[in-house]
Amino acid sequence: MLAAGVQASSTEEFYSDGSIGTGEYWSSAYIYDTPPNHTTVNMTGGQVDTISTYDTSIFNMTSGKMSHLYSYESSTVNISGNDHSNPFNITAMNNSIINFSGTAQGEEVYAENAATINITGGTIDDLTTRNSGVINIYAGDISNVWAQDNTAVNVLGCNLVKSLTGGAYGYGFVQGIYNNQSSFDIDFRGSDTYSHVNLIPEPITMLLLSIGGILIRRRN
């Protein structure tokens, strides 16, 4: 929601590179390519109720307030920060990619219809994937996840464990240690989530195991 007393213009459309900064307020913003050129928009402040990205455009957010973000087609969204007094909802659709990192804070985050969300930091309350969506979790403070249909939730780290029971909802959980050495515990929403969560030992561990195996074979 926009702050009390703030009047936003109805719509802003980007067909070429642009920015959203302090003092700019819109109820909605749309980002498109103008072929053969790709559009990149950087948000470093200001306030927008809803942002939608299309084509192969790129949207980078490091600060500011927003209520909803929708990514479509083959667009890419990079979110590394936002105003924490206004955590927002995110929906990634089609073949779009959202990279969530840094100090970003989201309430409800969805990956749908073959979209991909890569999480390397930030805070998310409710994380959901359905209809062939893919979520890759490398780090971050995530409260819970719900996976449905033909989807995948890939959790990368070490000491990884997942359970079919327990957790806040009784449907299980996944826990372990991220590559940045922070521990995590993510609850499952829905009984179907467990089968969609894949545990992937982080690359350094796999590399060390591979080297160890080579050394053992050489000694023999």
Backbone bond lengths (Angstrom), bond angles and torsions (degrees), N, CA, C in turn:
res aa  C-N    CA-C-N  psi(-1)  N-CA   C-N-CA  omega(-1)  CA-C   N-CA-C  phi
1 M - - - 1.452 - - 1.521 110.27 -
2 L 1.327 116.37 147.08 1.448 120.48 176.25 1.519 109.71 -76.16
3 A 1.323 115.85 151.10 1.452 120.76 -178.24 1.522 110.44 -62.50
4 A 1.343 115.60 150.92 1.455 121.16 -179.31 1.526 110.30 -58.53
5 G 1.322 115.84 134.18 1.452 119.66 177.50 1.508 114.96 86.84
6 V 1.344 118.02 -7.21 1.457 120.98 -179.03 1.521 109.59 -91.13
7 Q 1.309 117.05 127.16 1.460 122.24 177.95 1.525 108.97 -101.89
8 A 1.329 116.65 121.52 1.464 120.78 -178.76 1.518 110.12 -103.20
9 S 1.334 116.13 141.99 1.456 119.60 171.02 1.516 107.70 -67.74
10 S 1.328 117.74 157.65 1.458 120.28 -169.98 1.521 113.47 -67.47
11 T 1.334 117.37 -50.89 1.462 119.65 -170.86 1.526 111.28 -147.40
12 E 1.334 114.68 143.87 1.469 121.12 170.69 1.519 107.19 -129.18
13 E 1.336 117.82 129.33 1.456 122.24 179.49 1.519 109.70 -116.50
14 F 1.332 115.35 130.98 1.465 121.43 177.94 1.521 109.31 -108.48
15 Y 1.325 117.09 123.15 1.458 122.78 173.52 1.531 110.91 -116.23
16 S 1.327 116.24 0.06 1.461 122.80 176.01 1.525 107.30 -149.05
17 D 1.324 117.28 172.34 1.458 121.88 -175.67 1.523 111.09 -53.87
18 G 1.331 115.17 142.51 1.452 119.53 -179.34 1.509 111.22 -162.88
19 S 1.329 115.96 -172.95 1.453 120.79 -177.69 1.522 110.16 -148.84
20 I 1.324 114.41 158.44 1.459 123.14 174.57 1.516 106.31 -127.13
21 G 1.325 117.56 120.62 1.451 119.92 -174.66 1.512 112.65 -134.68
22 T 1.315 115.37 -172.68 1.453 122.72 -178.33 1.529 111.40 -54.43
23 G 1.328 115.59 133.73 1.456 120.66 178.04 1.513 114.49 90.81
24 E 1.344 117.78 -3.78 1.461 120.91 179.52 1.528 109.00 -103.70
25 Y 1.334 116.04 132.00 1.457 121.43 -175.77 1.523 109.75 -138.13
26 W 1.345 116.17 124.97 1.457 121.35 177.95 1.517 109.76 -136.34
27 S 1.308 115.99 149.08 1.459 119.35 174.24 1.523 110.46 -76.46
28 S 1.355 117.35 -30.63 1.461 120.42 178.04 1.522 109.63 -153.48
29 A 1.329 115.23 150.69 1.460 122.17 176.69 1.520 108.38 -139.91
30 Y 1.345 116.20 138.77 1.457 122.87 -178.98 1.528 108.78 -123.28
31 I 1.339 115.67 135.75 1.459 120.51 -176.65 1.526 109.34 -120.71
32 Y 1.340 116.55 121.84 1.459 122.83 -178.39 1.530 110.18 -128.74
33 D 1.327 115.41 159.37 1.461 120.84 168.51 1.527 109.52 -83.95
34 T 1.320 115.04 158.97 1.453 121.94 165.56 1.527 106.44 -121.36
35 P 1.346 118.22 88.95 1.468 121.50 -173.76 1.528 111.86 -51.82
36 P 1.341 116.92 141.66 1.467 126.52 5.87 1.526 113.79 -86.71
37 N 1.324 118.18 7.54 1.459 121.58 -177.76 1.523 111.76 -86.98
38 H 1.321 115.37 146.29 1.459 122.02 176.40 1.528 109.11 -100.98
39 T 1.292 115.61 145.33 1.463 120.97 -177.84 1.518 111.05 -101.25
40 T 1.341 116.17 132.86 1.464 122.31 175.02 1.527 108.81 -122.31
41 V 1.320 116.30 128.49 1.460 121.68 178.64 1.521 108.45 -123.55
42 N 1.336 116.53 129.85 1.456 122.56 179.46 1.524 109.89 -109.23
43 M 1.319 116.62 128.82 1.466 121.62 176.63 1.517 108.71 -110.39
44 T 1.332 115.81 115.98 1.463 121.72 -178.13 1.521 112.02 -118.71
45 G 1.314 116.36 6.88 1.455 121.97 -179.27 1.506 109.49 170.09
46 G 1.332 116.55 -165.15 1.445 119.87 -179.89 1.517 112.50 79.03
47 Q 1.308 115.68 -166.67 1.453 120.83 -172.84 1.522 110.38 -150.32
48 V 1.338 116.36 127.67 1.462 122.18 178.44 1.521 107.75 -136.65
49 D 1.328 117.00 135.29 1.456 119.48 179.42 1.527 110.40 -72.10
50 T 1.342 117.05 -53.97 1.466 120.96 -177.07 1.522 110.40 -135.05
51 I 1.342 116.31 131.39 1.458 121.79 174.78 1.527 108.81 -119.58
52 S 1.339 116.33 134.85 1.464 121.97 177.80 1.524 108.93 -126.33
53 T 1.339 116.72 133.48 1.458 121.50 -178.81 1.532 109.69 -115.88
54 Y 1.352 116.52 143.86 1.460 122.19 -175.17 1.527 111.37 -136.88
55 D 1.332 114.63 174.73 1.467 122.38 176.49 1.532 109.59 58.03
56 T 1.334 117.62 -131.36 1.472 121.54 175.94 1.524 109.62 -115.78
57 S 1.311 116.20 29.83 1.461 121.38 -179.18 1.525 111.13 -66.53
58 I 1.344 115.50 163.69 1.461 122.31 179.61 1.525 108.58 -126.77
59 F 1.310 116.32 130.78 1.458 121.88 176.62 1.521 108.52 -122.51
60 N 1.336 116.47 123.83 1.463 122.37 179.79 1.529 109.00 -114.64
61 M 1.320 116.45 125.51 1.466 120.98 179.41 1.520 109.90 -122.13
62 T 1.341 115.75 122.39 1.465 120.76 177.34 1.520 111.95 -116.60
63 S 1.335 117.10 -16.43 1.459 121.30 179.29 1.516 108.96 -164.46
64 G 1.332 116.32 172.49 1.453 121.29 178.24 1.513 112.59 108.84
65 K 1.333 114.68 176.92 1.463 121.49 -178.26 1.526 110.07 -114.24
66 M 1.344 115.13 140.12 1.455 120.77 177.73 1.521 107.99 -155.44
67 S 1.343 117.35 145.18 1.464 120.97 179.79 1.528 112.26 -95.83
68 H 1.326 117.07 -43.23 1.463 120.67 -177.82 1.526 110.33 -139.51
69 L 1.327 115.10 143.24 1.464 121.54 172.70 1.520 108.97 -130.63
70 Y 1.345 116.60 132.04 1.455 122.90 177.44 1.527 108.35 -124.66
71 S 1.321 117.06 124.47 1.466 120.89 176.64 1.522 108.79 -110.97
72 Y 1.335 116.00 131.60 1.461 122.47 -176.82 1.529 110.63 -124.09
73 E 1.333 113.70 166.98 1.463 122.02 173.16 1.528 110.47 55.75
74 S 1.332 119.40 -128.08 1.468 120.63 -177.31 1.523 112.04 -113.08
75 S 1.308 116.53 30.20 1.463 120.65 -179.67 1.529 110.83 -74.48
76 T 1.344 114.78 160.72 1.472 121.45 179.07 1.528 108.85 -125.83
77 V 1.328 115.57 134.04 1.458 121.75 179.45 1.517 108.88 -123.21
78 N 1.332 116.68 127.79 1.459 122.73 177.32 1.529 108.68 -115.90
79 I 1.320 116.39 113.92 1.469 121.15 -178.16 1.517 108.54 -117.96
80 S 1.320 116.97 115.41 1.464 121.00 -179.62 1.520 112.89 -119.79
81 G 1.326 117.66 -4.35 1.450 120.39 178.88 1.512 111.89 -173.45
82 N 1.321 116.32 155.30 1.455 122.69 176.23 1.523 108.76 -163.44
83 D 1.318 116.56 168.71 1.454 121.92 178.05 1.527 109.04 -68.95
84 H 1.321 118.29 118.16 1.459 121.43 -174.36 1.521 113.38 -72.94
85 S 1.329 117.40 -9.88 1.460 119.40 174.36 1.520 110.34 -77.79
86 N 1.336 116.08 -5.78 1.459 120.83 -176.60 1.523 111.02 -141.05
87 P 1.362 118.58 61.63 1.473 119.29 176.20 1.517 109.40 -61.35
88 F 1.338 117.18 147.25 1.459 119.59 -171.27 1.513 112.65 -125.53
89 N 1.326 115.25 172.13 1.459 122.95 179.00 1.519 109.87 -101.79
90 I 1.342 115.93 143.39 1.461 122.51 -175.78 1.524 109.21 -129.03
91 T 1.332 116.25 134.22 1.457 120.86 173.65 1.517 108.96 -131.02
92 A 1.340 116.51 116.33 1.465 122.87 177.35 1.520 108.36 -100.50
93 M 1.334 117.27 128.84 1.459 121.15 -176.81 1.524 111.53 -132.99
94 N 1.328 114.51 170.45 1.465 121.75 -179.44 1.520 110.23 58.26
95 N 1.316 118.93 -130.91 1.464 121.66 179.63 1.524 111.91 -106.62
96 S 1.293 116.77 23.04 1.466 120.48 -178.20 1.527 111.07 -72.00
97 I 1.338 114.77 160.67 1.468 121.59 -179.88 1.518 108.56 -127.48
98 I 1.325 115.75 132.39 1.456 120.75 173.77 1.521 108.75 -120.05
99 N 1.329 115.69 126.90 1.463 122.67 176.03 1.525 108.14 -107.11
100 F 1.319 116.26 114.17 1.464 123.32 -174.41 1.520 108.12 -110.06
101 S 1.339 117.58 124.29 1.467 119.38 -172.05 1.523 111.17 -154.83
102 G 1.349 114.55 -173.02 1.456 121.60 172.17 1.511 113.58 60.91
103 T 1.330 115.80 -127.37 1.461 121.90 -177.91 1.528 111.84 -107.96
104 A 1.318 117.26 16.77 1.465 121.23 -179.26 1.527 110.48 -60.46
105 Q 1.326 115.32 146.43 1.457 120.40 -179.64 1.510 110.13 -133.14
106 G 1.348 116.95 120.10 1.453 121.83 179.87 1.512 111.28 -123.09
107 E 1.321 116.34 149.15 1.469 120.78 177.52 1.526 110.11 -89.07
108 E 1.330 117.28 -70.12 1.458 122.25 179.47 1.526 108.61 -114.64
109 V 1.334 116.38 122.89 1.463 122.02 -176.37 1.524 108.80 -125.62
110 Y 1.341 116.99 126.62 1.463 122.69 -175.67 1.529 111.35 -123.02
111 A 1.334 116.03 141.78 1.461 122.86 168.59 1.524 106.86 -120.59
112 E 1.337 116.61 116.11 1.457 121.06 -174.82 1.529 111.19 -132.16
113 N 1.320 115.78 155.98 1.474 121.84 170.68 1.524 113.05 52.63
114 A 1.337 116.07 55.34 1.469 123.64 174.94 1.524 113.54 71.39
115 A 1.315 118.62 15.90 1.467 121.10 174.43 1.522 110.07 -79.51
116 T 1.340 115.77 159.94 1.463 121.40 179.81 1.529 109.83 -127.11
117 I 1.329 116.05 135.74 1.459 121.51 174.42 1.523 107.91 -121.90
118 N 1.331 116.69 122.90 1.461 123.41 176.34 1.526 108.47 -105.64
119 I 1.314 116.75 123.26 1.465 121.33 -175.75 1.521 109.27 -116.09
120 T 1.320 116.68 116.03 1.472 121.66 179.60 1.523 111.54 -121.59
121 G 1.310 117.33 10.96 1.455 121.73 179.52 1.509 110.19 170.26
122 G 1.333 116.23 -173.55 1.444 120.82 178.86 1.513 113.25 83.76
123 T 1.328 115.73 -174.64 1.463 123.39 -176.92 1.522 109.95 -128.69
124 I 1.339 116.28 132.35 1.457 121.98 178.32 1.519 108.52 -134.00
125 D 1.332 116.41 130.77 1.461 119.88 178.20 1.530 110.96 -78.95
126 D 1.328 117.05 -64.64 1.462 121.99 -177.49 1.524 110.00 -116.60
127 L 1.335 116.18 121.67 1.470 122.74 -178.35 1.521 108.19 -116.50
128 T 1.344 116.71 127.49 1.466 121.10 -174.97 1.515 110.68 -136.73
129 T 1.339 116.59 140.81 1.460 120.69 172.78 1.522 109.55 -135.89
130 R 1.334 115.59 140.93 1.459 121.41 179.42 1.528 109.31 -155.96
131 N 1.332 114.95 165.42 1.474 120.59 177.85 1.529 112.72 52.84
132 S 1.328 116.39 57.82 1.472 123.88 174.69 1.528 114.24 69.51
133 G 1.306 118.36 19.19 1.458 121.00 174.70 1.523 111.40 -72.89
134 V 1.332 116.02 155.73 1.466 121.81 179.40 1.526 108.93 -129.90
135 I 1.326 116.12 133.26 1.458 121.66 176.38 1.522 108.12 -124.12
136 N 1.326 116.93 126.06 1.462 122.69 176.08 1.526 108.26 -112.27
137 I 1.326 116.43 120.30 1.460 121.75 -176.20 1.528 109.10 -110.15
138 Y 1.326 116.54 112.36 1.459 122.86 178.30 1.527 111.86 -104.11
139 A 1.321 116.64 -27.74 1.463 123.35 179.98 1.515 107.19 -170.74
140 G 1.334 116.21 173.22 1.455 120.03 178.09 1.512 112.51 122.33
141 D 1.306 115.45 157.72 1.462 122.91 178.83 1.522 107.77 -98.38
142 I 1.333 116.60 99.82 1.460 123.12 -175.65 1.520 109.10 -116.80
143 S 1.323 116.37 124.55 1.465 120.05 -176.58 1.519 111.85 -74.84
144 N 1.340 117.60 -48.51 1.459 119.93 -176.62 1.519 110.47 -156.47
145 V 1.329 115.45 163.37 1.465 121.71 -179.81 1.518 109.08 -140.28
146 W 1.331 115.72 145.46 1.459 122.34 176.51 1.520 107.50 -132.43
147 A 1.331 117.31 120.99 1.462 122.82 -178.95 1.515 109.53 -118.92
148 Q 1.336 116.12 132.52 1.456 121.83 -178.78 1.518 110.33 -133.99
149 D 1.338 115.61 166.87 1.465 121.98 173.98 1.532 111.18 59.30
150 N 1.325 116.46 -148.19 1.461 121.97 -178.09 1.530 108.88 -91.83
151 T 1.329 116.46 76.43 1.460 121.51 -174.91 1.525 110.70 -127.47
152 A 1.330 115.17 171.07 1.461 120.57 178.07 1.519 109.76 -142.05
153 V 1.325 114.99 133.89 1.465 122.03 171.44 1.518 106.31 -118.13
154 N 1.321 117.05 107.64 1.462 122.22 -177.50 1.520 109.04 -99.13
155 V 1.329 115.45 119.77 1.462 121.39 -178.98 1.525 108.17 -109.32
156 L 1.339 116.38 119.79 1.464 121.47 -176.90 1.521 110.11 -108.47
157 G 1.330 115.38 132.42 1.460 120.53 -179.72 1.508 110.30 170.03
158 C 1.319 115.80 -157.15 1.465 120.36 176.52 1.526 108.86 -133.32
159 N 1.352 115.51 164.97 1.474 121.84 -174.61 1.529 110.82 53.22
160 L 1.319 115.69 39.97 1.457 120.78 -176.27 1.521 112.27 -77.52
161 V 1.321 115.67 134.75 1.465 122.03 179.18 1.520 108.11 -140.92
162 K 1.336 116.98 136.14 1.461 118.82 172.12 1.528 108.83 -128.77
163 S 1.324 114.93 146.45 1.461 121.35 -176.41 1.518 109.86 -126.00
164 L 1.323 115.90 145.34 1.460 121.94 179.55 1.523 111.99 -85.01
165 T 1.332 116.54 -12.62 1.457 121.64 179.83 1.523 110.10 -129.92
166 G 1.319 115.64 168.73 1.456 120.39 178.82 1.515 111.80 86.41
167 G 1.315 116.08 -167.72 1.455 120.58 -176.67 1.518 111.56 82.45
168 A 1.304 116.52 175.12 1.463 121.65 -175.22 1.527 112.99 -64.84
169 Y 1.354 117.28 -26.86 1.459 120.33 -176.26 1.528 113.04 -108.40
170 G 1.331 116.76 -2.90 1.449 120.76 179.41 1.506 114.88 82.97
171 Y 1.360 117.73 3.30 1.464 121.67 -178.23 1.526 112.72 -102.62
172 G 1.333 117.59 8.34 1.443 120.64 178.18 1.514 113.54 106.14
173 F 1.335 114.88 -172.90 1.467 120.89 -176.07 1.520 109.33 -164.93
174 V 1.329 116.01 168.39 1.459 122.16 170.43 1.524 106.80 -129.21
175 Q 1.320 116.03 140.20 1.456 119.60 179.59 1.517 109.87 -145.68
176 G 1.318 115.70 161.50 1.454 120.82 -179.41 1.509 110.98 166.61
177 I 1.333 115.42 -154.98 1.463 121.81 -178.90 1.529 108.02 -130.34
178 Y 1.334 115.73 127.41 1.458 120.06 177.01 1.531 110.53 -72.72
179 N 1.318 115.23 168.90 1.455 120.66 178.99 1.531 112.33 -63.65
180 N 1.337 117.83 -22.35 1.469 120.95 177.28 1.524 112.10 -85.16
181 Q 1.338 115.74 9.69 1.469 124.14 175.94 1.523 113.96 76.06
182 S 1.324 119.38 7.45 1.466 121.22 175.71 1.530 109.08 -88.71
183 S 1.318 116.04 140.03 1.461 121.05 179.93 1.528 109.90 -86.00
184 F 1.329 116.91 156.77 1.455 120.88 -179.85 1.513 110.86 -146.25
185 D 1.315 115.51 158.07 1.466 123.32 178.26 1.525 106.44 -149.28
186 I 1.327 116.83 109.77 1.463 121.88 -175.20 1.527 108.99 -114.09
187 D 1.328 117.30 121.85 1.457 121.80 179.33 1.517 111.12 -79.22
188 F 1.346 116.69 150.88 1.459 122.47 176.60 1.528 109.87 -96.62
189 R 1.338 116.22 133.69 1.463 121.67 170.74 1.526 107.18 -104.70
190 G 1.309 116.72 122.16 1.459 120.58 179.74 1.518 112.33 92.66
191 S 1.323 116.12 137.82 1.467 121.31 -175.90 1.517 113.21 -67.74
192 D 1.342 118.12 -19.29 1.462 121.12 -177.30 1.528 112.74 -85.40
193 T 1.307 117.68 -6.18 1.466 120.26 -175.42 1.519 112.43 -66.65
194 Y 1.323 116.92 -41.76 1.464 122.23 -173.80 1.523 112.31 -50.54
195 S 1.331 117.42 -46.09 1.471 121.15 -174.91 1.529 112.71 -70.65
196 H 1.310 118.27 -15.07 1.462 121.48 -178.39 1.536 112.93 -96.38
197 V 1.318 117.09 -7.32 1.469 120.89 -177.31 1.522 109.68 -92.08
198 N 1.323 116.43 121.67 1.464 122.64 179.91 1.524 110.00 -108.08
199 L 1.317 116.26 128.99 1.461 121.57 178.73 1.522 108.93 -93.61
200 I 1.333 116.10 122.38 1.460 120.87 -176.66 1.522 108.76 -123.62
201 P 1.343 118.27 108.79 1.475 120.77 177.64 1.518 110.14 -55.69
202 E 1.332 117.19 134.31 1.464 121.13 -175.35 1.525 111.52 -62.63
203 P 1.322 117.17 149.41 1.474 123.20 -168.01 1.518 115.34 -55.19
204 I 1.338 118.68 -37.37 1.460 119.64 -178.02 1.517 110.49 -62.74
205 T 1.325 116.08 -42.31 1.459 119.81 178.71 1.521 110.65 -62.67
206 M 1.336 116.07 -44.36 1.460 119.45 179.89 1.521 111.03 -62.63
207 L 1.347 117.24 -38.57 1.450 121.04 179.36 1.523 110.87 -64.66
208 L 1.336 116.57 -44.12 1.462 120.36 179.17 1.524 111.38 -63.29
209 L 1.339 115.39 -39.85 1.467 118.74 178.22 1.518 110.67 -64.42
210 S 1.334 116.37 -38.93 1.462 120.95 179.42 1.524 110.54 -64.68
211 I 1.340 116.82 -46.10 1.465 120.89 179.28 1.519 110.38 -62.51
212 G 1.335 116.22 -41.29 1.461 119.87 179.02 1.506 112.20 -61.05
213 G 1.334 115.61 -39.99 1.455 119.62 179.08 1.510 111.86 -65.01
214 I 1.349 117.13 -38.10 1.465 121.10 178.56 1.523 110.25 -64.79
215 L 1.340 117.19 -43.60 1.460 121.62 -179.32 1.530 111.15 -63.13
216 I 1.339 115.73 -40.69 1.463 119.29 179.49 1.519 110.53 -63.18
217 R 1.351 116.62 -43.78 1.457 120.02 179.92 1.541 111.01 -62.76
218 R 1.339 116.71 -38.67 1.457 119.92 179.81 1.531 111.03 -65.47
219 R 1.326 116.40 -39.33 1.460 119.77 -179.65 1.523 110.90 -66.02
220 N 1.324 115.46 -33.86 1.448 117.93 179.28 1.526 111.67 -76.43
